[in-house]
Amino acid sequence: MSEKKVLTPYERVVTARKAGRPNILEYINALFDDFIELHGDRLYKDDKSVVGGIAMFHGKPVTVIGHRKGKNTEENIQCNFGMTSPEGYRKAIRLMEQAERFGRPVITFVDTPGAYPGMEAESNGQSNAIAGSIACMSKLSVPTVTVITGEGNSGGALAIAMADSVWMLENAVYSILSPEGFASIMYKDPKMAEQACEIMKITAPELKEYGLIDGIIPEGNRCFSAIDRMLEAELLRLGKLKPKEIVNLRYQKYRKLDGLCNRK
């Protein structure tokens, strides 16, 4: 029996971007029951790059939020290729605040090239919306779990990934910006993205080694069942904690990660 090929960092980036990978709707259908999608930020419009709502997980209510990419050109245009605008982050904030009021755990799925950088998004308060989402999630007193399923780039990813427990699919990537963006800054040439990937430390094994994520989920036929088991275990663990304990442990977790990143 041949050994499984170990992908290079750039090959993992290419894999993470493939259109055939499951999107948020497929994860919802596979993992949750009775999903009710909620729309809009109650200020301007509904951003289709973020899907969120209420569902049942193993008989208990949860709030589910995730980035959405399309499977074809038409779908990608509708959801802006997974690049979220301020309205999407404000929708996420609304759903997280609702989850807090009703004591529902929050589960997020991250798959985005980054927040939308267009002029309209900036005019509508993109940076403020991202910061507000990070702040909201960091203060929740309910359990929070994040799964990075594809790309997890920049603040666009972090906005819904400030969780008590962060897991990655084995071929997902998580970074401060895209390899092309990094290469453009460091080498003045986006075509050097492959070389950039070698030094960015963006793959699941590298991030797990550095202690920046909590675990890795193998891909393949058993991926959905592996996510299901992980979510069940993590929600059970976190559910035993008091609300103040959850907030304090999350604070300690990210203070520790901040110190670790500064040392690296």
C-alpha positions in Angstrom: 0.0 0.0 0.0 1.5 3.3 -1.1 2.0 6.1 1.4 -0.1 9.2 1.2 1.8 12.0 -0.6 2.8 14.9 1.6 1.8 18.1 -0.2 4.1 21.2 -0.3 2.7 24.4 1.3 1.9 25.8 -2.2 0.2 22.6 -3.2 -2.0 22.9 -0.1 -2.9 26.4 -1.1 -3.9 25.2 -4.6 -5.9 22.4 -3.0 -7.6 24.7 -0.5 -8.8 26.9 -3.4 -10.3 24.1 -5.5 -13.9 24.7 -6.5 -14.9 21.1 -5.8 -14.3 21.4 -2.1 -17.4 21.4 0.1 -18.8 24.8 0.9 -20.7 26.0 4.0 -24.0 24.7 2.7 -22.7 21.2 2.3 -21.2 21.3 5.9 -24.6 22.5 7.2 -26.5 19.7 5.4 -24.1 17.0 6.6 -23.6 18.1 10.2 -26.8 19.8 11.4 -30.5 19.4 11.4 -33.4 21.9 11.0 -31.2 24.7 9.8 -33.0 28.1 9.6 -31.0 30.7 7.6 -31.2 34.3 8.8 -30.5 37.1 6.4 -29.3 40.7 6.5 -27.4 43.1 8.8 -30.6 45.1 9.7 -28.8 48.2 8.3 -28.2 47.9 4.6 -28.5 44.5 2.8 -27.8 40.8 2.9 -24.3 39.7 2.0 -24.5 36.3 0.4 -20.8 35.6 1.1 -21.8 34.8 4.7 -24.3 32.2 5.5 -25.7 32.1 9.1 -28.6 30.8 11.1 -29.9 28.5 13.8 -29.6 24.7 13.7 -29.8 21.6 15.8 -26.6 19.7 16.6 -27.1 16.4 18.3 -30.5 17.6 19.6 -29.2 20.9 20.9 -29.6 24.4 19.3 -26.5 26.1 17.9 -25.7 29.1 15.8 -23.8 28.4 12.6 -21.9 31.0 10.6 -19.6 30.5 7.6 -18.1 32.0 4.5 -19.6 30.9 1.2 -17.9 30.4 -2.1 -19.7 29.3 -5.2 -19.3 26.2 -7.3 -19.4 28.0 -10.6 -18.9 31.5 -12.0 -22.5 32.5 -11.5 -22.5 31.4 -7.9 -19.1 33.0 -7.2 -20.4 36.4 -8.5 -23.4 36.1 -6.3 -21.3 35.6 -3.2 -18.4 37.7 -4.3 -16.0 34.8 -4.5 -16.2 34.4 -0.7 -14.9 37.9 0.0 -17.1 39.4 2.6 -18.3 43.1 2.8 -19.1 45.0 6.0 -22.8 43.9 5.7 -21.6 40.2 6.0 -19.6 40.9 9.2 -22.5 42.9 10.7 -24.8 40.0 10.0 -22.3 37.7 11.8 -22.2 40.1 14.7 -26.0 40.1 14.8 -26.2 36.3 14.9 -23.5 36.0 17.5 -25.2 38.5 19.8 -28.4 36.6 19.3 -26.6 33.4 20.3 -25.3 35.1 23.4 -28.8 36.1 24.5 -30.2 32.6 24.0 -27.2 30.7 25.3 -26.5 28.9 22.0 -22.9 27.8 21.2 -21.5 29.4 18.0 -19.8 27.2 15.3 -18.1 29.0 12.4 -16.7 27.7 9.1 -13.9 29.8 7.5 -13.1 29.8 3.8 -12.3 33.2 2.4 -9.5 34.7 0.2 -9.9 37.8 2.5 -12.3 40.6 3.2 -13.6 42.4 0.1 -11.1 45.3 -0.6 -13.4 47.4 -2.8 -14.1 51.2 -2.5 -17.7 50.6 -1.5 -16.7 48.2 1.3 -14.2 50.7 2.6 -16.8 53.5 2.4 -19.3 51.3 4.3 -16.9 50.7 7.2 -15.0 47.5 6.3 -12.3 47.8 9.0 -14.8 48.8 11.6 -17.0 45.8 10.8 -14.1 43.4 11.0 -12.9 44.8 14.3 -16.4 44.7 15.6 -16.8 41.1 14.7 -13.5 40.1 16.3 -14.5 42.1 19.5 -17.9 40.5 19.6 -16.7 37.0 19.2 -13.9 37.5 21.8 -16.4 38.5 24.4 -19.0 35.8 24.0 -19.8 33.8 27.1 -21.0 30.8 25.1 -18.8 28.1 23.7 -17.3 28.9 20.3 -15.6 26.5 17.8 -14.1 27.3 14.4 -13.3 25.0 11.5 -11.0 26.4 8.8 -12.1 24.4 5.7 -10.2 26.1 2.9 -8.6 29.5 2.7 -8.4 31.5 5.9 -6.7 34.8 4.9 -6.3 38.0 6.8 -8.8 39.8 9.0 -11.5 38.5 6.8 -11.0 35.1 8.3 -10.1 36.2 11.8 -13.4 38.1 12.1 -15.3 34.8 12.6 -12.4 32.7 13.9 -11.8 34.2 17.4 -13.0 31.0 19.0 -12.3 28.9 22.1 -11.2 26.0 19.8 -9.8 26.4 16.3 -9.4 23.4 14.0 -8.2 23.1 10.4 -8.8 20.6 7.6 -5.5 19.0 6.7 -5.2 20.9 3.4 -6.6 24.2 4.6 -4.4 27.3 5.0 -4.5 30.1 7.5 -2.5 33.3 7.1 -2.2 37.0 7.5 -2.8 37.5 3.7 -2.7 35.5 0.5 0.7 34.1 -0.7 0.4 36.4 -3.8 -0.1 39.4 -1.6 2.9 38.4 0.6 5.1 37.9 -2.5 4.0 41.3 -3.9 5.2 43.0 -0.7 8.3 40.9 0.0 9.6 40.2 -3.5 7.7 42.8 -5.6 6.4 39.9 -7.7 3.2 38.0 -7.0 4.5 35.2 -9.2 6.8 34.2 -6.3 3.9 33.0 -4.3 5.2 29.4 -4.2 8.4 30.7 -2.5 6.4 32.8 -0.2 4.5 29.8 1.0 7.7 28.2 2.3 8.3 30.9 4.8 4.8 32.0 5.7 4.0 28.9 7.9 0.4 28.7 6.7 -0.4 25.0 6.6 -2.2 23.0 9.2 0.8 20.9 10.3 3.0 24.0 10.7 0.4 26.0 12.6 -0.3 23.0 14.9 3.4 22.7 15.6 3.5 26.3 16.6 0.5 26.0 18.8 -1.6 28.4 16.8 -4.5 25.9 16.2 -6.0 23.2 18.4 -6.2 20.3 15.9 -6.2 19.0 12.4 -9.0 17.1 10.7 -8.1 14.5 8.0 -9.8 15.0 4.7 -11.5 12.3 2.5 -14.6 10.2 2.9 -14.6 10.4 6.6 -14.1 14.2 6.9 -17.7 15.0 7.8 -17.8 12.3 10.5 -14.5 13.5 11.9 -15.8 17.1 12.1 -19.0 15.8 13.8 -17.0 13.9 16.5 -14.7 16.9 17.1 -17.6 19.3 17.5 -19.4 17.0 19.8 -16.3 16.6 22.0 -15.4 20.3 22.0 -18.9 21.5 22.8 -19.2 18.9 25.6 -15.9 20.1 27.1 -16.7 23.8 26.8 -20.3 23.2 27.9 -19.0 22.1 31.4 -17.5 25.6 32.0 -19.2 28.6 33.5 -19.7 31.6 31.3 -17.0 33.6 33.1 -14.6 30.7 32.8 -15.2 30.5 29.0 -14.4 34.2 28.6 -11.3 34.1 30.8 -9.9 31.0 29.2 -10.4 32.5 25.7 -8.6 35.7 26.9 -5.7 33.7 28.2 -5.5 31.6 25.0 -5.2 34.6 22.8 -2.8 36.5 25.1 -0.6 33.4 25.0 -0.8 33.3 21.2 0.0 36.9 20.9 3.1 36.4 23.0 4.1 33.3 20.9 3.7 35.2 17.6 5.8 38.1 18.9 8.6 35.7 19.9 8.5 34.0 16.6 
